[in-house]
Amino acid sequence: MLSRVKDYILDDEFRLTLLEHRFVAVNFTKILSLEESRVSFLTSYGRVVVKGENFVLQRLLEDEVLVGGCVEGIEVFYE
């Protein structure tokens, strides 16, 4: 069990979690844009763009963001 906790704490992989009418992004390098219909992240492997409607920033931490709104699509650009 201690190994699982350590893995969780040291996890630095980008993760996008879709919830009902919002999404959470963690472990991004940088937020490139935050608009009402588009949020773009720079990650360790490229760029991730979330498209939708009525995006509103609900929480912003150093490496975590919660955005409310309706997600319509996700694009990944590997670099």
N, C-alpha and C positions, 0 to 999 in steps of 0.2 A: 504494500500500500504506500509506503514511503516513496518508492520509486515513481509511482503514478503522480504523487504530489509534486515531486521534483520535476518530472517531465512537464507538468502543467505550468509550473512557475517559469521554467526555462523555455517554454514554447514561444518561438518568434515567427512562426509561419502566418502569413496573411490569411484571415478568415472572414467571410461574409455570411452573416446569418439573417435569413429572411423570416420575419414575423408578420403577423396580420397588421397591415397598414404602417409598417416601419421596418427598418433594417439596422443591424449592428455590424460595423466593420472594426476589426482589431488587427494590430501588428502591421499597419501600413507605414511606409516611409514618409509620405507627405500627402496632404490633400491638395490636389492640383486645382480643382474648381468645386464650388458649392453653389448651385443655382436651384431655382424652383423646379426644374424638370431634369436636372442632370447633376450627378456628383462623380468626380473623377479622382482616383487614388493612384499614387505611384507606389509600387510594391517591389519586393526584392527580385521579382521575375518579370516585371513589366507594368503595364497600366491597366487598371480596371475601371470601367465606366458603368455606372448604374443610371438607367433612364427611367423616368416615370412622371408623376404629376404631384403637385402640392407638397414638395419636399420642404421640411422645416427642421432645422437643427434643434434637437432636444437635449443632447448631452455631448460635451466635447472634453475628452481627457487627452493626455499626451499621445497615446497610441490606440485610442478607442473613440468611436463616434456613434451616436444613436441618431438616426434621421427618421422622422415621421413622414408619411406620404404613401402613395401607391406606386409600387415598383412594376414597371412594364417590361423591362429587359436589362440584361447584363452583357457587356462586351469585355473581352479580355484580349489585350494586345501584348504578346510576348516579345521581349526585347533581349 
